[in-house]
Amino acid sequence: MGNAGRIGIGVAALVVAVVLFIVLRPGDEDASPASETTAAETTTPATTTTEATETETGETGTEAEETTTEEGPAQFRVDVPASGPQGVQRLNARQGDEVELVVTLGYHDDVHLHGYDLLIHTGPGLPPARFEFEATTPGRFEIETETAHQLIAELRVRP
């Protein structure tokens, strides 16, 4: 085997290691209480917790409301005004859940759900971007606008 073959195998092994690291990395549930502070928390029947959080770096996000029924999918709604996102919404689902995610934007752009490779264009005067899928892969997946490169939400799928 020549040098080119050895380099190819080395690159392939590195790519596999990076992919495994991303897919298998632990979630936020191990975070210490000092790393997040809860500003508000609400729980109602058929709805999961909604909370605003601030990390130690000062980044603000909100736990998006998940509406579920015994028969239906986990439903999430993300609304982004024309001025841009007001923080990153954290969406929580379990592996195997049917998920319905609806995103409205106050400006025209493509909304991209990374990891599931879903992309829909939306904006004023257009229907909201509606993603319906089964959460088959555990991990954290960014939801961002493609042209503006703005992170608007993060989907966490737990096993």
Stockholm file with secondary structure:
# STOCKHOLM 1.0

chainA/1-159         MGNAGRIGIGVAALVVAVVLFIVLRPGDEDASPASETTAAETTTPATTTTEATETETGETGTEAEETTTEEGPAQFRVDVPASGPQGVQRLNARQGDEVELVVTLGYHDDVHLHGYDLLIHTGPGLPPARFEFEATTPGRFEIETETAHQLIAELRVRP
#=GR chainA/1-159 SS CCHHHHHHHHHHHHHHHHHHHHHHCCCGGGCCGGGEEEEEEECCTTBCCEEEEEETTCCEEEECCCBCCSSSCEEEEEEECTTCCSSEEEEEEETTCEEEEEEEESSCEEEEETTTTEEEEECTTSCCEEEEEECCSCEEEEEEETTTTEEEEEEEEEC
#=GC SS_cons         CCHHHHHHHHHHHHHHHHHHHHHHCCCGGGCCGGGEEEEEEECCTTBCCEEEEEETTCCEEEECCCBCCSSSCEEEEEEECTTCCSSEEEEEEETTCEEEEEEEESSCEEEEETTTTEEEEECTTSCCEEEEEECCSCEEEEEEETTTTEEEEEEEEEC
//
